[in-house]
Amino acid sequence: MSGPVPVPAAPTLPALVGLLQQKRLVVCLGTGGVGKTTSAALLALAAARLGRRAVVLTIDPARRLADALGVGALDSTPRAVPQDRLWAGSTGSLHALMLDPGETFDRMVGKLVSDPAKRERLLKHTVYQHLSRGLAGVHEYMALEKLHDLAHDERFDVVVLDTPPSKNALDFLEAPGRAASFFNEKIARFFIPREGKKRLADLLFNKAQDAALSLVGKVVGDQFLADMTDFMRTFQGLFSAFEQRGLFAESFLRGPEAAYVVVTAPDALRIEEALEFAQRLRDFKLTACAFIVNRVRVRPTGVIPTSEQAHDALRTAGIPDDKRAVLAERMAATLQDRAYLSDRDARAIAALRKRVGAVEVLLGPELSDSPHSPEALARVSSGLLGIP
């Protein structure tokens, strides 16, 4: 029987460190429960350590980023992480925020609509309230808006993006095209008749439009149709701005200044999910630049004792006879379980490395305490990125 597959040590200077120094956008992707939010916080702290003016944005509704950074509650306004929370030797800065779709929508309208009366009418409009708070995909749409703002904010030179678990993350990657399509002037034109001097084609269009809207009204109700038409009149001037933001986000997400990191855990099922996710990225003509494997268990050093050997060691240590037998059994079982699990992790990681070829695979050790403290993140960083 062959021996256990060793877990390779992380390189001193992984290529991911270079990407943190160069890229303007680093996107963390992966399934739920693999430490993705913790990894996003770690990469943002590392960027600040390397001298970047970093900002980390989470669109994960689980809201764990504040814990991972050891700061208080976050909202949709970038909050500076105090200097004493950054790693020793940091020459950059770090801000953090959490997406609030409704608030982000309201802020965008506030920026784009200069007339106070029109702005107030739009914000209170029934259709706007449903659109900004309840429309399917609004979380992803507003993430694009926030990404647009952060990319143009001179305080920051790199954005670290923590996405939802994989299924929703794919929605996020598809959102730019959907946003550009939905927030399009053609939508408004369907609800609003052509005005001014009309050609015969315009008159025919309006008659056809009236017939179509009448049919829609019978299906959804005349009041809803009236509200929608009124909303489209009010909102009409903003469609172009929405569309441009969607197009910018698509260009930014798919451009050369973006890097994608897939986060996973060291078991066969999670590894398969990560590989499937990387394939889906390729479907978007995107490439994972690195895999981060979190919670890697380290094999106990030395020979794993039998219960008899543990019993002898405890006797040498002066443990009383009445406690020695139970403790010896538990000690031996714990070390044997740990060795088995660490060997299994190592085999899964070796298989991942073989299947991804030249793509970098970085390992984050399992921690005995909470991974959400700055101290714990610094310990992970030392092994994962080679940044002390």
C-alpha positions in Angstrom: 0.0 0.0 0.0 1.4 3.3 -1.0 2.0 6.0 1.5 -0.1 9.2 1.9 0.2 11.9 -0.7 1.9 14.9 0.8 0.2 18.3 0.7 2.6 20.6 -1.3 3.7 23.8 0.5 2.5 27.1 -1.0 5.1 28.9 -3.1 6.8 31.8 -1.4 5.5 34.3 -4.0 2.5 32.9 -5.8 1.4 34.4 -9.1 -1.8 35.5 -7.4 0.3 38.0 -5.4 1.4 39.6 -8.7 -2.2 39.8 -9.8 -3.1 41.6 -6.6 -0.4 44.1 -7.4 -1.6 44.6 -11.0 -5.3 44.0 -11.6 -8.1 46.4 -11.0 -10.7 43.7 -10.3 -10.3 40.4 -8.4 -13.5 38.3 -8.3 -13.9 35.4 -5.8 -16.3 32.7 -7.0 -17.3 29.4 -5.6 -20.0 27.3 -4.0 -21.4 28.0 -0.5 -19.6 26.9 2.6 -16.0 26.9 1.3 -14.7 30.1 2.9 -15.2 32.3 -0.1 -16.0 35.5 1.9 -13.1 34.9 4.1 -10.9 34.5 1.1 -12.2 37.8 -0.4 -11.3 39.5 2.9 -7.9 37.9 2.9 -7.1 39.0 -0.7 -8.3 42.6 0.1 -6.1 42.7 3.2 -3.2 41.3 1.2 -3.7 44.0 -1.5 -3.5 46.7 1.2 -0.4 45.0 2.6 1.1 45.3 -0.9 0.4 49.0 -1.1 -2.9 49.0 -3.1 -5.8 51.2 -2.3 -8.3 48.3 -2.0 -12.0 48.1 -1.6 -13.9 44.8 -1.0 -17.5 44.5 -1.9 -19.8 41.6 -1.0 -23.0 40.8 -2.8 -23.5 37.7 -0.7 -26.7 38.0 1.4 -25.1 36.0 4.2 -23.3 39.2 5.3 -20.2 37.6 6.8 -17.6 40.1 5.5 -17.8 42.4 8.5 -16.9 39.4 10.7 -14.1 38.4 8.5 -12.5 41.9 8.7 -13.2 42.2 12.4 -15.1 45.5 12.0 -18.7 46.5 12.8 -21.8 46.4 10.6 -21.4 47.3 6.9 -23.7 49.0 4.5 -23.6 50.2 0.9 -21.2 53.1 1.7 -17.5 52.2 1.6 -16.2 52.1 5.2 -12.5 52.5 6.0 -11.0 49.5 7.8 -9.0 51.0 10.7 -5.2 50.9 10.3 -4.8 48.8 13.4 -7.0 46.1 11.7 -4.7 46.0 8.7 -1.7 43.6 8.6 1.6 44.9 10.0 3.6 46.6 7.3 0.6 47.6 5.2 1.4 50.6 3.0 -2.0 50.7 1.3 -5.6 51.1 2.6 -8.7 49.1 2.7 -12.4 50.0 2.6 -15.3 47.5 2.8 -19.0 47.6 1.9 -22.0 45.3 1.5 -24.5 45.7 -1.3 -27.9 47.0 -0.4 -29.8 46.8 -3.7 -32.7 49.2 -2.8 -30.4 51.8 -1.3 -28.0 51.6 -4.3 -30.9 52.0 -6.7 -32.1 55.1 -4.7 -28.6 56.6 -4.7 -28.3 56.1 -8.5 -31.6 57.8 -9.1 -30.5 60.6 -6.8 -27.3 61.1 -8.9 -29.0 60.9 -12.3 -32.2 62.9 -11.7 -31.3 66.6 -11.0 -34.9 67.9 -10.8 -36.0 67.4 -7.1 -39.7 67.1 -7.9 -39.1 64.5 -10.6 -36.7 62.6 -8.4 -39.2 62.5 -5.5 -42.0 61.4 -7.8 -39.9 58.6 -9.2 -38.6 57.3 -5.8 -42.2 57.1 -4.5 -43.7 55.6 -7.6 -45.4 52.2 -7.0 -43.7 50.6 -10.0 -40.3 51.9 -8.9 -40.8 50.5 -5.4 -41.6 47.0 -6.9 -38.7 47.3 -9.4 -36.0 48.4 -6.9 -37.0 46.0 -4.1 -38.6 43.0 -5.6 -37.6 42.5 -9.3 -35.9 39.2 -9.9 -32.2 39.9 -10.5 -32.2 43.4 -8.9 -29.4 42.3 -6.6 -27.2 41.6 -9.6 -28.3 44.7 -11.5 -27.4 46.9 -8.5 -24.1 45.1 -8.1 -23.2 46.4 -11.6 -24.1 49.9 -10.5 -21.9 49.7 -7.4 -19.1 48.1 -9.4 -19.4 51.1 -11.9 -19.1 53.5 -9.0 -16.1 51.8 -7.3 -14.2 51.4 -10.6 -14.6 55.2 -11.1 -13.8 56.2 -7.5 -10.3 57.7 -7.3 -9.9 56.5 -3.8 -9.5 52.9 -5.0 -7.2 51.2 -7.5 -8.4 47.6 -6.9 -11.8 46.1 -6.2 -12.1 42.7 -4.6 -15.6 41.2 -5.3 -17.1 38.6 -3.1 -20.0 37.0 -5.1 -22.9 34.8 -3.9 -22.6 31.0 -4.1 -22.0 29.6 -7.6 -25.6 29.5 -9.0 -26.2 33.2 -8.1 -22.7 34.1 -9.2 -23.5 32.9 -12.7 -26.5 35.2 -12.6 -24.1 38.0 -11.7 -21.9 37.2 -14.7 -25.0 37.2 -17.0 -26.4 40.4 -15.4 -24.5 42.9 -17.6 -26.1 41.7 -20.8 -29.6 41.4 -19.2 -29.3 44.9 -17.7 -28.3 46.4 -21.0 -31.2 44.6 -22.7 -33.8 45.4 -20.0 -32.9 49.0 -19.4 -33.3 50.0 -23.0 -35.2 52.9 -24.6 -37.1 50.4 -26.8 -38.9 49.1 -23.7 -40.2 52.6 -22.9 -41.2 53.2 -26.5 -43.6 50.3 -26.3 -45.6 52.0 -23.5 -45.3 55.6 -24.7 -47.0 56.8 -27.9 -45.0 58.7 -30.5 -45.7 62.5 -30.1 -45.1 65.5 -32.2 -45.5 65.6 -36.0 -46.5 62.1 -37.1 -45.8 60.4 -40.3 -48.2 57.7 -41.6 -45.8 55.0 -40.1 -46.1 56.7 -36.7 -49.9 56.7 -36.9 -49.9 53.0 -37.8 -47.5 52.3 -35.0 -49.6 54.0 -32.5 -52.7 52.1 -33.6 -50.9 48.8 -33.3 -49.5 49.9 -30.0 -52.9 50.8 -28.6 -54.2 47.4 -29.7 -51.3 45.6 -28.0 -51.5 47.6 -24.8 -55.3 47.0 -24.7 -54.6 43.2 -24.8 -51.9 43.5 -22.1 -54.3 45.5 -20.0 -56.9 42.7 -20.1 -54.3 40.3 -18.8 -52.6 42.4 -16.1 -55.3 44.9 -15.3 -55.8 48.5 -16.5 -54.5 50.0 -13.3 -51.2 48.2 -13.5 -50.9 49.1 -17.2 -51.6 52.8 -16.3 -49.0 52.7 -13.5 -46.4 51.1 -15.8 -47.0 53.7 -18.6 -46.7 56.5 -16.1 -43.5 55.0 -14.7 -42.0 54.7 -18.2 -42.7 58.3 -18.9 -41.0 59.3 -15.7 -38.1 56.9 -16.0 -37.6 57.3 -19.7 -34.5 59.6 -19.5 -32.6 57.2 -17.3 -32.7 54.2 -19.6 -29.6 55.2 -21.5 -27.6 55.7 -18.2 -28.6 52.2 -17.1 -27.7 50.7 -20.4 -24.3 52.3 -20.4 -23.6 51.1 -16.9 -24.4 47.6 -17.9 -22.1 47.8 -20.9 -19.3 49.2 -18.8 -19.7 46.4 -16.3 -19.6 43.7 -19.0 -16.4 45.2 -20.4 -14.8 45.5 -17.0 -15.8 42.0 -15.9 -14.6 40.4 -19.2 -11.6 42.7 -19.8 -7.9 42.2 -19.1 -7.9 44.1 -15.8 -10.1 41.4 -14.2 -8.9 38.2 -12.5 -11.0 35.3 -11.3 -10.3 33.1 -8.3 -12.3 29.9 -7.6 -12.5 29.0 -4.0 -13.1 25.5 -2.8 -12.6 22.9 -0.1 -10.4 19.8 0.0 -13.0 17.1 -0.6 -13.9 15.2 -3.8 -17.4 16.7 -4.1 -16.2 20.3 -3.6 -13.3 19.8 -6.0 -15.7 18.6 -8.7 -18.0 21.6 -8.1 -15.0 23.9 -8.4 -13.9 22.3 -11.7 -17.4 22.5 -13.0 -17.5 26.1 -12.1 -14.2 26.8 -13.9 -15.7 25.2 -17.0 -18.7 27.5 -16.8 -16.3 30.4 -16.5 -14.8 29.2 -19.8 -18.3 29.2 -21.3 -18.2 33.0 -20.6 -14.8 33.1 -22.2 -13.2 33.7 -18.8 -10.4 31.8 -17.1 -9.8 31.0 -13.5 -6.3 32.4 -12.7 -6.1 30.5 -9.4 -7.8 28.0 -7.1 -7.9 28.6 -3.4 -8.4 25.4 -1.3 -9.5 26.4 2.2 -9.6 24.4 5.4 -6.8 22.0 4.5 -6.1 19.7 7.4 -2.4 19.2 8.3 -1.2 15.7 9.1 0.1 15.1 12.6 3.9 14.9 12.7 5.7 11.7 13.6 4.3 8.2 13.9 0.6 7.9 14.7 0.5 5.9 18.0 -1.6 2.9 18.8 -3.8 3.0 21.9 -1.1 1.0 23.7 1.6 3.4 22.7 -0.5 6.4 23.8 -1.2 4.6 27.1 2.6 4.3 27.7 3.2 7.9 26.8 0.5 9.0 29.2 2.0 6.9 32.0 5.4 8.5 31.4 3.7 11.8 31.6 2.3 10.9 35.0 -1.4 10.7 34.1 -3.2 8.7 36.9 -4.2 5.1 36.2 -7.9 5.7 36.4 -7.9 8.2 33.6 -5.1 6.8 31.4 -7.0 4.1 29.5 -9.9 6.4 28.4 -7.5 9.2 27.4 -5.2 6.8 25.5 -8.1 5.5 23.4 -9.3 9.0 22.7 -5.8 10.3 21.8 -5.0 7.5 19.5 -8.4 7.7 17.8 -8.2 11.5 17.3 -4.7 11.3 15.8 -5.7 8.4 13.5 -8.8 10.3 12.3 -6.7 13.4 11.8 -4.2 11.5 9.7 -6.9 9.8 7.7 -8.6 13.1 6.9 -5.4 15.0 6.1 -4.3 12.2 3.7 -7.7 12.3 2.0 -7.4 16.1 1.7 -4.0 15.7 0.2 -5.2 13.2 -2.4 -8.1 15.5 -3.4 -5.6 18.4 -3.8 -3.2 16.3 -5.8 -6.1 15.3 -8.1 -7.1 19.0 -8.5 -3.5 20.0 -9.4 -3.3 17.3 -12.0 -6.6 18.3 -13.7 -6.0 22.1 -13.8 -2.4 21.8 -15.1 -0.6 25.1 -14.9 -3.3 27.0 -13.1 -2.1 27.9 -9.6 -3.6 26.0 -6.6 -3.1 27.7 -3.2 -3.8 26.1 0.2 -5.3 27.7 3.2 -4.9 25.6 6.5 -7.8 24.7 8.7 -7.8 26.9 11.8 -8.5 25.8 15.3 -10.1 29.1 16.1 -12.5 31.5 14.2 -11.3 32.4 10.7 -13.1 35.8 11.1 -10.4 37.6 13.1 -7.6 39.6 11.5 -5.1 37.5 13.4 -6.5 34.3 11.9 -6.5 35.8 8.4 -2.9 36.8 8.8 -1.9 33.2 9.8 -3.8 31.9 6.7 -2.1 34.5 4.5 1.4 33.5 5.6 0.8 29.9 4.3 -1.5 30.8 1.4 0.2 33.8 -0.2 3.6 33.9 1.5 2.9 37.3 2.8 3.9 37.6 6.5 
